[in-house]
Amino acid sequence: MPDLTPRTIVQLVALDETGDSYYRMRWPAVQLAAQAPHWRVINLDATASERYVWAEMADLLVLIQCADPDMLPVIDKRRVPSRPILFTRI
């Protein structure tokens, strides 16, 4: 039987209202969540104050074009328990 434990993917990106933001990040997240209902996808703007809390607790952290040096301690904390991080450039 598959593992249906609730999981969270957090995507951090500079959100804007362009088509690029929708078809590269938002719409794929919606499709993923629809295909795997036990996964929730949270899209946060890279400047959101709560980004550090969500980034630390996510099952998968996706950093999209991230150049924020303040995220380095979060990345280090995630490496200790070996929590996955996906770095991507759009």
C-alpha positions in Angstrom: 0.0 0.0 0.0 1.4 3.4 -0.9 2.5 5.9 1.8 -0.3 8.5 2.1 1.2 10.5 4.9 0.4 14.2 4.3 3.4 15.9 2.8 4.2 19.6 2.0 6.2 21.1 -0.9 7.1 24.7 -0.4 8.2 26.7 -3.5 9.9 30.0 -2.9 10.1 32.4 -5.9 9.7 36.0 -6.7 5.9 35.8 -7.5 4.5 38.1 -10.2 1.5 38.1 -12.3 3.2 37.2 -15.6 2.3 34.1 -17.6 5.8 32.7 -16.9 5.0 32.6 -13.1 1.8 30.7 -13.8 2.9 28.1 -16.4 6.3 27.3 -14.9 5.4 27.3 -11.2 1.8 27.7 -10.2 0.0 25.5 -12.6 2.4 22.6 -12.3 2.0 22.8 -8.5 -1.8 22.6 -8.9 -1.5 19.6 -11.2 0.9 17.8 -8.7 -1.5 18.4 -5.8 -4.4 17.1 -7.9 -2.6 13.9 -8.8 -1.3 13.3 -5.3 -4.0 14.5 -2.8 -1.8 13.8 0.2 0.7 16.4 -1.1 0.0 20.0 -0.6 2.0 22.7 -2.5 2.5 26.1 -1.0 3.8 28.9 -3.2 5.4 31.7 -1.3 6.9 34.9 -2.5 10.7 35.0 -1.8 10.2 38.0 0.4 7.4 36.7 2.6 8.2 37.0 6.3 7.0 33.4 6.9 9.3 31.9 4.3 11.9 30.7 6.9 9.4 28.8 9.0 7.8 27.1 6.0 11.2 26.4 4.4 12.4 24.6 7.5 9.3 22.4 7.9 8.6 21.5 4.3 9.1 17.9 3.2 10.5 19.3 -0.1 11.8 22.8 -0.5 12.0 24.2 -4.0 14.1 27.3 -4.4 13.5 29.0 -7.7 16.1 31.5 -8.8 17.0 32.1 -5.2 19.9 34.4 -4.5 18.9 35.2 -0.9 21.9 34.8 1.4 19.5 34.7 4.4 18.4 31.3 3.2 21.8 29.8 3.8 21.2 29.0 7.5 17.9 27.3 6.5 19.6 25.3 3.8 22.2 24.2 6.4 19.5 23.2 8.9 17.7 21.1 6.2 21.0 19.2 5.4 21.4 17.8 8.9 18.3 15.6 8.8 18.8 15.2 5.1 15.6 17.0 4.0 15.5 17.5 0.2 16.0 20.8 -1.5 15.5 21.4 -5.2 17.4 24.4 -6.7 16.1 25.5 -10.1 16.5 28.3 -12.6 13.6 29.1 -14.7 
